Amino acid sequence: MAFILAIVFVAIANILLLNVLVALFNVTVQNVQEQSHDLWRYQRFLIVNEYSRKTLLPPPFNILYYIFIIIQYLLTRC
């Protein structure tokens, strides 16, 4: 009789521990999903910020852009 009760106890304990493990994994997955969304938005911001600072012209012609920026700066400064 005690052996059967021990088997039932171990089976119930295993089921409860497995349920706790699934709950912990669920919380971990939710935290990772929230962080991944924030990380995606931050990386998207970095990409947009990087491309907003680049010139529109390719390297042989970007000297024209820099000359224009210098002239514009000098005109606004005066």
C-alpha positions in Angstrom: 0.0 0.0 0.0 2.8 2.4 0.9 4.5 1.6 -2.4 1.4 2.6 -4.4 1.1 5.8 -2.5 4.7 6.6 -3.2 4.2 6.0 -6.9 1.1 8.3 -6.9 3.0 11.0 -4.9 5.9 10.9 -7.3 3.6 11.0 -10.4 1.6 14.0 -9.0 4.9 15.8 -8.0 6.3 15.3 -11.5 3.1 16.7 -13.1 3.2 19.7 -10.8 6.9 20.4 -11.4 6.3 20.1 -15.1 3.5 22.6 -14.9 5.8 25.0 -13.0 8.5 24.5 -15.6 6.0 25.3 -18.4 4.9 28.4 -16.6 8.5 29.6 -16.1 9.2 29.1 -19.8 6.1 31.0 -20.7 7.2 34.0 -18.6 10.7 33.8 -20.1 9.3 33.8 -23.7 7.0 36.8 -22.9 10.0 38.8 -21.5 12.1 37.9 -24.6 9.4 39.0 -26.9 9.0 42.4 -25.2 12.7 42.9 -25.3 13.0 41.8 -28.9 10.4 44.4 -30.0 12.2 47.2 -28.2 15.5 46.0 -29.6 14.0 45.9 -33.1 12.8 49.5 -32.7 16.2 50.7 -31.5 18.0 48.9 -34.4 15.5 50.4 -36.8 16.2 53.9 -35.4 20.0 53.4 -35.8 19.5 52.4 -39.4 17.3 55.3 -40.2 19.6 57.7 -38.4 22.6 56.3 -40.2 21.0 56.8 -43.6 19.7 60.2 -42.8 23.3 61.4 -42.3 24.6 60.0 -45.5 24.9 62.0 -48.7 22.6 61.3 -51.6 25.3 61.4 -54.2 27.9 58.7 -54.8 31.5 59.3 -53.8 32.8 61.0 -56.9 30.1 63.6 -56.8 29.7 64.0 -53.1 32.3 66.8 -53.1 29.6 68.9 -54.7 27.3 68.2 -51.8 30.0 69.2 -49.3 30.7 72.4 -51.1 27.0 73.2 -51.1 26.8 72.5 -47.3 29.8 74.8 -46.7 28.3 77.6 -48.7 25.0 77.1 -47.0 26.7 77.2 -43.6 28.6 80.4 -44.5 25.4 82.1 -45.8 23.5 81.3 -42.6 26.3 82.4 -40.4 26.5 85.9 -42.0 
